[in-house]
């Protein structure tokens, strides 16, 4: 389904609030948690204790085999998350990336600002390399499922754009990171997006046999709606 768009919606510049970061607060050994960090209106979340709930593991070295391709399809469709092993990136490269990231986060705020967040940045689909400490959780059947990271693996999650392009077959799953009470946790994330000036729509070979659940939309409008938490782009 194609919808003509008369005007391309431009993103507005987004400013970040100048609040003190968690690392700085932790270094002060505060006795009380700052009020802005407390949300008493939020109900206590239920975290799953079912040890059998493990996100799928996909072996990149076997993706030319049909069985592994089916596993990948199921992981994207029913979980929206999977761990990627045998990806071909040397462990030495990964460890250096972790070391460099740790050194960066140990810098004072002024040093970090030289690599500040890009304005209007928003995720498409992501990959995360997590230090082997639990903290990442995903929402499944109204419970939070902890992700147990495999050493050296990448954790891949399906973002909103891939859910859109797959016409809702692949799921962008709600997830979060929580503080580990015993160990420091480090994660390094990268996000992959469609370039500005293009349009997003469900893949043609999918909607040939199924009704399109989403309308064609410019990337700029998609991101604006995403950033304002009003992603009402379902086809009526």
C-alpha positions in Angstrom: 0.0 0.0 0.0 1.4 3.4 -0.9 0.3 6.7 0.5 1.5 9.9 -1.0 3.0 12.4 1.4 2.8 16.1 0.6 5.3 17.4 3.1 8.2 15.9 4.8 8.2 16.4 8.5 11.4 17.8 9.9 12.8 16.9 13.3 13.2 19.7 15.8 16.5 20.1 17.7 16.4 18.2 20.9 18.2 19.5 24.0 19.3 17.2 26.8 18.6 18.1 30.4 21.7 19.2 32.3 21.2 16.7 35.2 24.0 15.0 37.2 24.7 11.6 35.9 24.5 8.4 37.9 28.2 7.8 38.0 28.8 11.2 39.6 26.0 10.6 42.2 27.4 7.1 43.1 30.9 8.6 43.7 29.4 10.8 46.5 28.2 7.9 48.6 24.8 9.6 49.2 22.7 8.3 52.0 19.4 9.2 50.3 18.4 8.6 46.7 17.6 11.9 44.8 13.9 12.5 44.6 14.0 12.8 40.8 15.3 9.1 40.7 12.3 7.8 42.6 9.0 6.9 41.0 6.5 5.9 43.7 3.7 5.7 41.2 5.2 2.7 39.4 4.0 -0.7 40.6 6.5 -3.3 41.6 7.5 -5.3 38.5 7.3 -9.0 38.4 10.6 -10.6 37.3 10.5 -14.2 36.0 12.4 -16.8 38.0 11.8 -19.5 35.3 15.3 -20.8 34.5 14.0 -22.3 31.2 13.2 -18.9 29.7 16.4 -18.2 27.8 16.5 -16.0 24.7 17.5 -18.0 21.5 21.1 -18.4 20.5 21.9 -18.0 16.8 25.2 -19.4 15.3 26.3 -17.1 12.5 28.6 -19.7 11.1 25.6 -21.9 10.4 23.3 -19.4 8.8 23.7 -21.0 5.4 21.8 -24.0 6.8 18.0 -24.0 6.7 17.7 -25.2 10.3 19.6 -22.2 11.6 17.7 -19.8 9.4 14.4 -21.2 10.8 15.8 -20.6 14.4 16.6 -17.0 13.4 13.1 -16.5 12.0 11.5 -17.9 15.2 13.7 -15.8 17.4 12.7 -12.6 15.5 9.0 -13.6 15.5 8.5 -14.8 19.0 11.2 -13.2 21.0 12.5 -10.1 19.3 15.9 -10.8 20.9 18.6 -13.3 20.4 22.3 -13.9 21.2 24.7 -14.1 18.2 27.7 -16.4 18.5 30.5 -17.2 16.1 30.1 -13.8 14.5 33.8 -13.6 13.4 34.8 -10.6 15.5 38.0 -11.4 17.3 37.8 -11.5 21.1 40.8 -9.2 21.3 38.9 -6.5 19.4 35.9 -6.9 21.7 38.0 -6.7 24.9 39.8 -3.5 23.6 36.4 -2.0 22.9 35.4 -2.7 26.5 38.6 -1.3 27.9 38.3 1.9 25.8 34.6 2.3 26.8 35.6 1.9 30.5 38.3 4.5 30.2 35.8 6.9 28.5 33.3 6.5 31.3 35.9 7.2 33.9 36.6 10.6 32.4 35.1 13.7 34.0 31.9 15.0 32.5 33.8 17.7 30.5 35.8 15.0 28.7 32.7 13.0 27.9 31.0 16.0 26.3 33.5 15.9 23.5 31.6 12.8 22.4 28.1 13.9 23.3 25.0 12.3 22.0 24.0 13.1 18.4 20.9 15.3 18.2 17.7 13.5 17.1 19.3 10.1 17.5 16.9 7.1 17.7 17.2 3.4 17.4 16.3 1.2 14.5 17.6 -2.2 15.5 20.4 -2.6 17.9 23.2 -4.9 18.9 24.7 -4.9 22.4 27.9 -6.3 23.7 27.4 -6.8 27.4 30.0 -7.5 30.1 28.9 -10.9 31.5 26.8 -9.4 34.3 23.1 -9.7 34.3 21.1 -6.5 34.1 19.3 -6.6 30.7 15.7 -7.7 30.9 12.9 -8.0 28.3 9.2 -8.1 28.7 7.5 -11.4 28.0 4.0 -12.5 29.1 3.7 -9.6 31.5 6.9 -10.5 33.3 10.5 -9.3 33.0 12.8 -12.0 31.8 16.5 -11.6 32.7 19.0 -12.1 29.9 22.0 -14.3 30.8 24.8 -13.0 28.5 27.1 -15.6 26.8 30.7 -14.6 26.9 31.8 -13.1 23.6 28.2 -13.1 22.1 26.3 -10.1 20.7 22.8 -9.5 21.9 20.6 -8.5 19.0 17.2 -7.0 19.3 14.5 -6.2 16.7 13.7 -2.5 16.7 10.6 -0.6 15.6 11.7 -0.2 12.0 12.2 -3.9 11.4 8.8 -4.6 13.0 7.4 -2.0 10.6 9.1 -3.5 7.6 8.1 -7.0 8.5 4.4 -5.9 8.8 4.4 -6.8 12.4 5.7 -10.3 12.1 9.0 -9.6 13.8 8.6 -7.9 17.2 10.2 -4.9 18.8 10.1 -5.9 22.4 10.0 -3.7 25.4 13.3 -4.1 27.3 15.2 -2.4 30.1 18.5 -2.4 32.0 18.5 -2.7 35.8 21.4 -2.1 38.2 23.1 -5.2 39.4 23.4 -4.9 43.2 26.7 -6.9 43.4 28.8 -6.1 40.3 29.5 -3.3 37.9 27.8 -3.8 34.5 29.0 -2.5 31.2 27.2 -2.6 27.9 28.1 -1.2 24.5 25.3 -0.6 22.1 25.2 0.3 18.4 22.0 1.2 16.5 21.2 0.8 12.8 18.7 3.0 11.1 17.3 3.8 7.7 18.8 7.0 6.3 16.9 10.3 6.3 15.1 11.3 3.1 13.7 7.8 2.5 10.4 6.2 3.3 9.5 3.2 5.5 6.8 0.7 4.5 6.1 -3.0 4.9 8.1 -5.1 2.4 6.2 -5.6 -0.8 6.5 -9.4 -0.9 4.9 -9.6 2.5 1.9 -7.3 1.8 1.2 -9.1 -1.5 -0.5 -11.8 0.5 -1.3 -10.0 3.7 -3.1 -6.7 4.5 -0.6 -3.9 5.3 -0.8 -3.1 9.0 1.2 0.1 8.6 1.1 3.0 6.1 4.1 4.3 4.1 5.7 7.1 6.1 8.8 9.2 5.7 11.7 8.4 8.0 11.6 12.0 9.3 8.0 11.7 10.4 8.6 8.2 11.8 11.3 9.6 14.1 9.4 12.6 15.1 6.4 10.4 16.2 8.8 8.0 17.9 10.5 10.8 19.9 7.2 12.3 21.0 5.8 8.8 22.0 3.0 9.1 19.6 3.7 6.4 17.1 0.2 6.1 15.8 1.0 5.0 12.2 -1.2 2.0 11.9 -3.3 2.0 8.8 -6.9 2.6 9.7 
